[in-house]
Amino acid sequence: MNSGDHRPRARVLLFIATLVWGLSFPLIKSLGDLQRLLVPGSGSWLVTVCTVAPRFLLAGVVLAVVAFWRQGGPTALEWRQGLGLALFLGLGLLLQVDGLQYTDASVSAFLTQLYAVLIPLWVAARTRRLPPWPVWVACALVVAGVGVLGRVDVRAFQLGRGEVETILGSLFFMAQILWLERQEFARNRVLPTTTVMFLVVGVGFGVAALAMAPQPAALLALARSPAWGMLTVTLTAACTIFCFVVMNACQPRITATEAGLIYTLEPVSASGLALFLPALISGWTGIAYANETLTWHLVVGGVLLTAANVLVQLPAGRGTPAAAG
């Protein structure tokens, strides 16, 4: 079976993983609110590292056992790919989180999705061939759709520290996508490579958590909470192990342009889950996290993003591998 035969299945799995990734937003929001309840005085940075570190450390340990049992340890090239993925992902998360301290969340969400537009431009510059016209139309739909979902007010937009950091963060997320499809890593195995990525990110944020915690008892208070543990395990299993393994396995089978546009469905999934999941989590954990309401922003933004993905999947939108990515 040639590689082209795997493309439809890869697209479907990436769509599913992207929808599951939307679950991470209400889960992370709930973990942050719960941490402030369990550890009063937790700042945004401490909340961030305490949310990221456990999920990646736990995911790394679980995947390390499975990967070593089934495939053995990582090769030199798998270490190289995993370290690169961890570097780009970690820096992207850091810049995105810090940028949120200096700009509105809606502006941050809009700018983070810029990688879906930047990837076709990067591919065009690299191959010296313009993408097919449906890709340009799809990029325009992505910009409009994410802007509507984020309720971005163009008249009030300004480029300050938060906006600059968020744009830089989006560049690192784009680099993560492009690094994953490099031909030198074509023969790498998914499980060992993803294990390296998980452990490097987890250890890095874990060291930061230990350094930032006011005292070890603060971290122990989180570990003793059944609700915090269950939310973390869910985030680890669904949004970390499943989603990143699917991403690392399936994304190289399609173009980076297609992958970037598929990932823009994540805010649609997150918005839909936010309509009912917060109240369920609040009733179980005791935090105050209200459901969001269905608005025209969600409907229109979701339609625009869905249209972009449908358009880029059409034969005219895929183009040749060289042109499309």
Contacts in CASP RR format, 6 or more apart in sequence:
PFRMAT RR
TARGET T0000
AUTHOR 0000-0000-0000
METHOD contacts of the structure
MODEL  1
MNSGDHRPRARVLLFIATLVWGLSFPLIKSLGDLQRLLVPGSGSWLVTVC
TVAPRFLLAGVVLAVVAFWRQGGPTALEWRQGLGLALFLGLGLLLQVDGL
QYTDASVSAFLTQLYAVLIPLWVAARTRRLPPWPVWVACALVVAGVGVLG
RVDVRAFQLGRGEVETILGSLFFMAQILWLERQEFARNRVLPTTTVMFLV
VGVGFGVAALAMAPQPAALLALARSPAWGMLTVTLTAACTIFCFVVMNAC
QPRITATEAGLIYTLEPVSASGLALFLPALISGWTGIAYANETLTWHLVV
GGVLLTAANVLVQLPAGRGTPAAAG
3 253 0 8 1.000
4 253 0 8 1.000
6 253 0 8 1.000
7 253 0 8 1.000
7 254 0 8 1.000
9 250 0 8 1.000
10 249 0 8 1.000
10 250 0 8 1.000
10 251 0 8 1.000
10 253 0 8 1.000
10 254 0 8 1.000
11 250 0 8 1.000
11 254 0 8 1.000
11 258 0 8 1.000
11 262 0 8 1.000
11 313 0 8 1.000
13 246 0 8 1.000
13 249 0 8 1.000
13 250 0 8 1.000
14 246 0 8 1.000
14 247 0 8 1.000
14 250 0 8 1.000
14 251 0 8 1.000
14 254 0 8 1.000
14 259 0 8 1.000
14 262 0 8 1.000
14 263 0 8 1.000
15 262 0 8 1.000
15 265 0 8 1.000
15 309 0 8 1.000
16 246 0 8 1.000
17 242 0 8 1.000
17 243 0 8 1.000
17 246 0 8 1.000
17 247 0 8 1.000
17 250 0 8 1.000
18 243 0 8 1.000
18 262 0 8 1.000
18 263 0 8 1.000
18 265 0 8 1.000
18 266 0 8 1.000
18 269 0 8 1.000
19 265 0 8 1.000
19 266 0 8 1.000
19 269 0 8 1.000
20 238 0 8 1.000
20 239 0 8 1.000
20 242 0 8 1.000
20 243 0 8 1.000
20 269 0 8 1.000
21 239 0 8 1.000
21 243 0 8 1.000
21 263 0 8 1.000
21 266 0 8 1.000
21 269 0 8 1.000
22 239 0 8 1.000
22 266 0 8 1.000
22 267 0 8 1.000
22 269 0 8 1.000
22 270 0 8 1.000
22 273 0 8 1.000
23 234 0 8 1.000
23 235 0 8 1.000
23 238 0 8 1.000
23 239 0 8 1.000
23 269 0 8 1.000
23 270 0 8 1.000
23 273 0 8 1.000
23 277 0 8 1.000
24 235 0 8 1.000
24 239 0 8 1.000
24 270 0 8 1.000
25 270 0 8 1.000
25 273 0 8 1.000
25 274 0 8 1.000
26 270 0 8 1.000
26 273 0 8 1.000
26 274 0 8 1.000
26 277 0 8 1.000
26 278 0 8 1.000
26 281 0 8 1.000
26 289 0 8 1.000
27 231 0 8 1.000
27 234 0 8 1.000
27 235 0 8 1.000
27 239 0 8 1.000
27 281 0 8 1.000
28 51 0 8 1.000
28 235 0 8 1.000
29 278 0 8 1.000
29 289 0 8 1.000
30 231 0 8 1.000
30 278 0 8 1.000
30 281 0 8 1.000
30 282 0 8 1.000
30 285 0 8 1.000
30 287 0 8 1.000
30 289 0 8 1.000
31 47 0 8 1.000
31 51 0 8 1.000
31 228 0 8 1.000
31 231 0 8 1.000
31 232 0 8 1.000
31 235 0 8 1.000
32 42 0 8 1.000
32 47 0 8 1.000
32 51 0 8 1.000
33 287 0 8 1.000
33 288 0 8 1.000
33 289 0 8 1.000
34 225 0 8 1.000
34 227 0 8 1.000
34 228 0 8 1.000
34 231 0 8 1.000
34 285 0 8 1.000
34 287 0 8 1.000
35 42 0 8 1.000
35 46 0 8 1.000
35 47 0 8 1.000
35 50 0 8 1.000
35 51 0 8 1.000
35 222 0 8 1.000
35 228 0 8 1.000
36 42 0 8 1.000
36 43 0 8 1.000
36 47 0 8 1.000
37 286 0 8 1.000
37 287 0 8 1.000
38 221 0 8 1.000
38 222 0 8 1.000
38 225 0 8 1.000
38 228 0 8 1.000
39 46 0 8 1.000
39 218 0 8 1.000
39 221 0 8 1.000
39 222 0 8 1.000
42 50 0 8 1.000
42 218 0 8 1.000
44 97 0 8 1.000
44 100 0 8 1.000
44 101 0 8 1.000
45 97 0 8 1.000
45 212 0 8 1.000
46 209 0 8 1.000
46 212 0 8 1.000
46 213 0 8 1.000
48 93 0 8 1.000
48 97 0 8 1.000
49 205 0 8 1.000
49 206 0 8 1.000
49 208 0 8 1.000
49 209 0 8 1.000
49 212 0 8 1.000
50 209 0 8 1.000
50 213 0 8 1.000
50 219 0 8 1.000
50 222 0 8 1.000
51 235 0 8 1.000
52 93 0 8 1.000
52 201 0 8 1.000
52 202 0 8 1.000
52 205 0 8 1.000
53 202 0 8 1.000
53 204 0 8 1.000
53 205 0 8 1.000
53 206 0 8 1.000
53 208 0 8 1.000
53 209 0 8 1.000
54 232 0 8 1.000
54 236 0 8 1.000
55 232 0 8 1.000
55 235 0 8 1.000
55 236 0 8 1.000
55 239 0 8 1.000
55 240 0 8 1.000
56 198 0 8 1.000
56 199 0 8 1.000
56 201 0 8 1.000
56 202 0 8 1.000
56 205 0 8 1.000
56 240 0 8 1.000
57 198 0 8 1.000
57 199 0 8 1.000
57 202 0 8 1.000
57 203 0 8 1.000
57 206 0 8 1.000
58 232 0 8 1.000
58 233 0 8 1.000
58 236 0 8 1.000
59 198 0 8 1.000
59 236 0 8 1.000
59 240 0 8 1.000
59 241 0 8 1.000
59 244 0 8 1.000
60 195 0 8 1.000
60 198 0 8 1.000
60 199 0 8 1.000
60 202 0 8 1.000
61 199 0 8 1.000
62 236 0 8 1.000
62 241 0 8 1.000
63 191 0 8 1.000
63 194 0 8 1.000
63 195 0 8 1.000
63 198 0 8 1.000
63 241 0 8 1.000
63 245 0 8 1.000
64 195 0 8 1.000
64 199 0 8 1.000
66 191 0 8 1.000
67 73 0 8 1.000
67 74 0 8 1.000
67 189 0 8 1.000
67 191 0 8 1.000
67 192 0 8 1.000
67 194 0 8 1.000
67 195 0 8 1.000
70 191 0 8 1.000
71 189 0 8 1.000
71 191 0 8 1.000
71 192 0 8 1.000
72 192 0 8 1.000
73 192 0 8 1.000
74 82 0 8 1.000
74 189 0 8 1.000
74 192 0 8 1.000
74 193 0 8 1.000
74 195 0 8 1.000
74 196 0 8 1.000
75 188 0 8 1.000
75 189 0 8 1.000
75 192 0 8 1.000
77 184 0 8 1.000
77 185 0 8 1.000
77 187 0 8 1.000
77 188 0 8 1.000
78 185 0 8 1.000
78 188 0 8 1.000
78 189 0 8 1.000
78 192 0 8 1.000
78 193 0 8 1.000
78 196 0 8 1.000
79 196 0 8 1.000
80 185 0 8 1.000
81 179 0 8 1.000
81 180 0 8 1.000
81 182 0 8 1.000
81 185 0 8 1.000
81 188 0 8 1.000
81 193 0 8 1.000
81 196 0 8 1.000
82 193 0 8 1.000
82 194 0 8 1.000
82 196 0 8 1.000
82 197 0 8 1.000
82 200 0 8 1.000
83 196 0 8 1.000
83 197 0 8 1.000
83 200 0 8 1.000
84 179 0 8 1.000
84 197 0 8 1.000
85 176 0 8 1.000
85 179 0 8 1.000
85 180 0 8 1.000
85 193 0 8 1.000
85 196 0 8 1.000
85 197 0 8 1.000
85 248 0 8 1.000
86 196 0 8 1.000
86 197 0 8 1.000
86 198 0 8 1.000
86 200 0 8 1.000
86 201 0 8 1.000
87 200 0 8 1.000
88 172 0 8 1.000
88 173 0 8 1.000
88 175 0 8 1.000
88 176 0 8 1.000
88 179 0 8 1.000
89 172 0 8 1.000
89 173 0 8 1.000
89 176 0 8 1.000
89 197 0 8 1.000
89 201 0 8 1.000
90 172 0 8 1.000
90 201 0 8 1.000
90 205 0 8 1.000
91 169 0 8 1.000
91 172 0 8 1.000
92 168 0 8 1.000
92 169 0 8 1.000
92 170 0 8 1.000
92 172 0 8 1.000
92 173 0 8 1.000
92 176 0 8 1.000
95 165 0 8 1.000
95 166 0 8 1.000
95 168 0 8 1.000
95 169 0 8 1.000
95 172 0 8 1.000
96 108 0 8 1.000
96 112 0 8 1.000
96 165 0 8 1.000
96 166 0 8 1.000
96 169 0 8 1.000
96 170 0 8 1.000
98 162 0 8 1.000
98 165 0 8 1.000
99 108 0 8 1.000
99 161 0 8 1.000
99 162 0 8 1.000
99 163 0 8 1.000
99 165 0 8 1.000
99 166 0 8 1.000
100 108 0 8 1.000
100 162 0 8 1.000
100 166 0 8 1.000
101 162 0 8 1.000
102 160 0 8 1.000
102 161 0 8 1.000
102 162 0 8 1.000
102 165 0 8 1.000
103 160 0 8 1.000
103 162 0 8 1.000
103 163 0 8 1.000
103 166 0 8 1.000
106 147 0 8 1.000
106 150 0 8 1.000
106 151 0 8 1.000
106 152 0 8 1.000
107 150 0 8 1.000
107 152 0 8 1.000
107 157 0 8 1.000
107 163 0 8 1.000
107 166 0 8 1.000
108 162 0 8 1.000
108 166 0 8 1.000
109 146 0 8 1.000
109 149 0 8 1.000
109 150 0 8 1.000
109 267 0 8 1.000
110 146 0 8 1.000
110 147 0 8 1.000
110 150 0 8 1.000
110 152 0 8 1.000
111 163 0 8 1.000
111 166 0 8 1.000
111 167 0 8 1.000
111 170 0 8 1.000
112 166 0 8 1.000
112 169 0 8 1.000
112 170 0 8 1.000
112 173 0 8 1.000
113 142 0 8 1.000
113 146 0 8 1.000
113 170 0 8 1.000
113 264 0 8 1.000
113 267 0 8 1.000
114 167 0 8 1.000
114 170 0 8 1.000
115 170 0 8 1.000
115 171 0 8 1.000
115 173 0 8 1.000
115 174 0 8 1.000
115 177 0 8 1.000
115 260 0 8 1.000
116 139 0 8 1.000
116 142 0 8 1.000
116 260 0 8 1.000
116 261 0 8 1.000
116 263 0 8 1.000
116 264 0 8 1.000
117 139 0 8 1.000
117 142 0 8 1.000
117 143 0 8 1.000
118 170 0 8 1.000
118 171 0 8 1.000
118 174 0 8 1.000
119 174 0 8 1.000
119 177 0 8 1.000
119 178 0 8 1.000
119 256 0 8 1.000
119 257 0 8 1.000
119 259 0 8 1.000
119 260 0 8 1.000
119 325 0 8 1.000
120 131 0 8 1.000
120 135 0 8 1.000
120 136 0 8 1.000
120 139 0 8 1.000
120 257 0 8 1.000
120 324 0 8 1.000
120 325 0 8 1.000
122 174 0 8 1.000
122 178 0 8 1.000
123 131 0 8 1.000
123 255 0 8 1.000
123 256 0 8 1.000
123 257 0 8 1.000
123 323 0 8 1.000
123 324 0 8 1.000
123 325 0 8 1.000
124 130 0 8 1.000
124 131 0 8 1.000
127 322 0 8 1.000
127 323 0 8 1.000
127 325 0 8 1.000
129 322 0 8 1.000
129 323 0 8 1.000
130 323 0 8 1.000
131 257 0 8 1.000
131 323 0 8 1.000
131 324 0 8 1.000
131 325 0 8 1.000
132 316 0 8 1.000
132 317 0 8 1.000
132 318 0 8 1.000
132 319 0 8 1.000
132 323 0 8 1.000
132 324 0 8 1.000
133 316 0 8 1.000
133 317 0 8 1.000
134 311 0 8 1.000
134 312 0 8 1.000
134 314 0 8 1.000
134 316 0 8 1.000
134 317 0 8 1.000
135 257 0 8 1.000
135 312 0 8 1.000
135 317 0 8 1.000
135 324 0 8 1.000
137 308 0 8 1.000
137 311 0 8 1.000
138 261 0 8 1.000
138 307 0 8 1.000
138 308 0 8 1.000
138 309 0 8 1.000
138 311 0 8 1.000
138 312 0 8 1.000
138 317 0 8 1.000
139 261 0 8 1.000
139 308 0 8 1.000
141 304 0 8 1.000
141 305 0 8 1.000
141 307 0 8 1.000
141 308 0 8 1.000
141 311 0 8 1.000
142 261 0 8 1.000
142 264 0 8 1.000
142 304 0 8 1.000
142 305 0 8 1.000
142 308 0 8 1.000
144 301 0 8 1.000
144 304 0 8 1.000
145 300 0 8 1.000
145 301 0 8 1.000
145 302 0 8 1.000
145 304 0 8 1.000
145 305 0 8 1.000
145 308 0 8 1.000
146 264 0 8 1.000
146 267 0 8 1.000
146 301 0 8 1.000
146 305 0 8 1.000
147 301 0 8 1.000
148 297 0 8 1.000
148 300 0 8 1.000
148 301 0 8 1.000
148 304 0 8 1.000
149 267 0 8 1.000
149 268 0 8 1.000
149 271 0 8 1.000
149 297 0 8 1.000
149 298 0 8 1.000
149 301 0 8 1.000
149 302 0 8 1.000
149 305 0 8 1.000
150 267 0 8 1.000
150 297 0 8 1.000
151 297 0 8 1.000
177 251 0 8 1.000
177 256 0 8 1.000
177 259 0 8 1.000
177 260 0 8 1.000
177 263 0 8 1.000
178 256 0 8 1.000
180 247 0 8 1.000
180 248 0 8 1.000
180 251 0 8 1.000
180 252 0 8 1.000
181 251 0 8 1.000
181 252 0 8 1.000
181 255 0 8 1.000
181 256 0 8 1.000
185 193 0 8 1.000
185 252 0 8 1.000
186 252 0 8 1.000
190 245 0 8 1.000
190 248 0 8 1.000
190 249 0 8 1.000
191 245 0 8 1.000
193 248 0 8 1.000
194 244 0 8 1.000
194 245 0 8 1.000
194 248 0 8 1.000
197 244 0 8 1.000
197 248 0 8 1.000
198 240 0 8 1.000
198 244 0 8 1.000
209 219 0 8 1.000
210 216 0 8 1.000
210 219 0 8 1.000
213 219 0 8 1.000
222 228 0 8 1.000
222 229 0 8 1.000
223 229 0 8 1.000
227 284 0 8 1.000
227 285 0 8 1.000
227 286 0 8 1.000
231 281 0 8 1.000
231 285 0 8 1.000
251 259 0 8 1.000
255 318 0 8 1.000
255 321 0 8 1.000
255 324 0 8 1.000
255 325 0 8 1.000
256 325 0 8 1.000
257 312 0 8 1.000
257 324 0 8 1.000
257 325 0 8 1.000
258 312 0 8 1.000
258 313 0 8 1.000
258 318 0 8 1.000
258 324 0 8 1.000
261 308 0 8 1.000
261 309 0 8 1.000
261 312 0 8 1.000
262 309 0 8 1.000
264 305 0 8 1.000
264 308 0 8 1.000
264 309 0 8 1.000
265 305 0 8 1.000
265 306 0 8 1.000
265 309 0 8 1.000
267 305 0 8 1.000
268 298 0 8 1.000
268 301 0 8 1.000
268 302 0 8 1.000
268 305 0 8 1.000
268 306 0 8 1.000
271 292 0 8 1.000
271 298 0 8 1.000
271 302 0 8 1.000
272 292 0 8 1.000
272 298 0 8 1.000
274 291 0 8 1.000
274 292 0 8 1.000
275 291 0 8 1.000
275 292 0 8 1.000
275 293 0 8 1.000
275 294 0 8 1.000
276 291 0 8 1.000
277 291 0 8 1.000
278 289 0 8 1.000
278 290 0 8 1.000
278 291 0 8 1.000
278 292 0 8 1.000
279 289 0 8 1.000
279 290 0 8 1.000
279 291 0 8 1.000
281 287 0 8 1.000
281 289 0 8 1.000
282 288 0 8 1.000
282 289 0 8 1.000
282 290 0 8 1.000
311 317 0 8 1.000
312 318 0 8 1.000
317 324 0 8 1.000
318 324 0 8 1.000
END
